[in-house]
Structures are given as structure tokens and as C-alpha cells.
């Protein structure tokens, strides 16, 4: 008997333990590589842990509700159990058409009546698992499902993976197929992720709701964590907020000119959010001492600009996925990252690393019509940018020939910063730099 010890993997920066919320497999169940075994919850995100091997679940070492440290063995899997694998003849029958080289797949035997629950085929060479470009690994199970669903390698390469090193898991592919069948498209705005989302999970209510009187509603676990995080931030940082107006004419004109062609070419929405993120990254480049965190009496100046974007979820909770290394990305790269994180946020498929490691944050209050706001800093960061609704207003325009009055799309932008390490001068200079990058946006650029 060959036993494999499944462990709680590293779950992101500063996460040292996780709660087992639900077992997805029972002792004695057959498991295929990439099958989720258990659901876990941390103070940052809920996620599933997939099996890294094929076999039978011998023993569950913890119960639902147990708190398990990262790196701890939580299950034993017998990898010596036969899985009914059938190895096909390498030569096709004479009356069968030769398959396309990049789509060739070995025949596999089903583990059950479910056509997607298939055993891993026996393969010896690594190149049989790779995409046509040779840049991405695909397991035999993923390749088998793709073959059954007539998905090309080009299409596979465009699907985001939640596994290690962006590996595409079985569940990632099944979620993609479900979205495709239902015609779900990327959302228009990160704050409006309610469209086509999973069923709303209502907060659990306490017994005895008296008709005609007030109700008592128990906070769900995520809301309790958010509440604790907000209180801790206010108690930790000295919050100060500065405001400026932005003339968004160039940005609005550019988006209006490009959004339809981009939608047709990429099948994705072109929103304002990536432009905001690009401008923040440029302003951080101008004033890097805003991109810091505090450790006691030490100030940590971060080299990379990892921008968290606040996303409102269908159940009115909040999550902040992170655009990593935003300063190194093109505007197109930022658009792709924003849309991908938005899509997976609304179907609860973000992984812990995607919501940790942020160095500065953005919240788009304007998606709800709010003109301005003073958000709370997302610890351990020291600054958060808020953008309001873009409204047409009558403004005074200064020209070499004198002042004139014009109608322009105006937006309020604010930055809330930690006064322990960022003074008003630095906060104001950073905000002014952000405004200048938005107002001087290159409206002739292509995407």
C-alpha cells in the first residue's frame, strides 16, 4: 500500500491556519488528481484544497470545524488503488480518421456514469501534457475533459487556473464550461458583480423574528472578519483624507472611442478601473514613500506596486483581490487582470494568494453614484485611493487667451493615508500626481 499524506498548503502571506468547513469526500471514496477534497476557510478567503494524486481516501484526520495549522497532514490517500485505467493502442484503427496532432488523447475508462469523472490515463512523457505552445502544463484529466467538450489548446490557454503556477484544475475547467453554457460574460464594473453571480447567501437570522418589530440578524463569518479588520485599522492608523477634482475628458473620450471595438475583439468590457489602477501605479512610481507599510518603528518601502481593488460581492460582503506588479503591466495587461479577478470574485473562485500582498488599494465609490468618500485603510497598507462618480459639470477652463466656461466630465478623487508615516505634503503630492496622470491620459493610444 502506497499512502500519500495530504497537507494544508501555504495559503498566502501571514496565513498560518485554516478552518475545515466541509469535507467533499468521504473515507473510501475514489479521488482523481485535481479533485477537491475539502473546503477550508481562513481570515482572508474561502477555498478548496484539491488532491495532488489519484487514489482512495483512507482516513480524515480532522473534523469539520477543526482549526488546522498550515503544513499539517489532514488526510491519508492510498495511491495504490486501481482506477480502471485502460491504455489504448498507440496506432489508430484503419477505418478511423487520424486526429489532429495537438488534440490527440489516449482512451480513458470512466470511474462512474458521470462522463467527466474519468481516470487519469497512463502517460510517460511530459510533452503530452503541454499546450500547443509548450508554455503551460495540463493534466491528463483536464486534457480528457477538453477533448470531450471540443475545447482547443488555444481556448485552454486563455482560461485562468487556480492551481500552483496558474495550473488549470478540473474544477477550473468545469466552472468555465458552466459559464460558457450559461452565456456569462465579464462584468461591466467590479462593484456591480451581482450580475449572473452565484445565489446570494443571506446572513443567518436568529430565531424569533417578531412581525411588525425590529429583526435581529446574526453576522455571517465574513462580515464578522470585515468588522474586526475595520476596527483594527482605525485603532492602528491615524487616518487623514485629502481630496481633488479630476477633469476626466481625455479618459472618457478614449474609452468611448475604444470600448466597442475592444468588446468585439476581446469579448471583454473596457471599464475605467484599469485606467485608475495604471494612474495609481504611475503616481506611486513618482512618490514611492506612499507604497509602504509599518512594522513597529520600522517603515517597509515596497519595491513592487501591488494594487488591491475593493469588490462588492452579491451578499453585500467585500473582498479585495490584488493586481500584482501593476507598475510592470501594460494597460491591456491590467484590463485582463481586472476582468479575470472580477469574474472569479463573483463566483468565489479566488485563491488566497490573490487577495494578499497588496501595498496600496483602490475603491470605486462612483459605481453606486457616490461623489466622494473617506475609506478605511486596508491594513497593513498605509494608503487607499477612492474615486467617485463621473458627473458633467460647468467648470472654468484656463487658456493662454483667458478663462472660459465649459462643460466637462468631473470626478472627485481622494486618498486616505496613515499620518504616522505619510504627512500632508507627501499625501497631497501623491494625489496631485495621480490627478495629473489622469488628466494627461494619452487619448490617442490604442489597446
Secondary structure, 3 states (H helix, E strand, C coil): CCEEEEECCCCCCCCCEEEEEEECCCCCCEECCCCEEEEEECCCCEEEEECCCCEEEEEECCCCCCEEECCCEEEEEECCCCCCCCCCCCCCCCCCCCCCHHHCCCCCCECCCCCCCECCCCCCCHHHHECCCCCCECCHHHHHHHHHCCCCHHHHHCCCCCCHHHCCCHHHHHHHHHHHHHCCCCCCCHHHCCCCCCCCCCCCECCCCCCCCCCCECCCHHHHHHHHHHHHHHHHCCEEEEEEEEECHHHHHHHHHHHHHHHHHHCCCCCCHHHHHHHHHHHHHHCHHHCEEEECCEEEECCCCCEEEEEECCCCCEEEEEECCHHHCCHHHHHHHHHHHHHHHHCCCCCHHHHCCCCEEEEEHHHHCCCCCCCCCCCCECEEEEECCCEEEEEEEEECCEEEEEEEEEEEEEEEEECCCCCHHHHHHHHHHHHHHHHCCCCCCCC
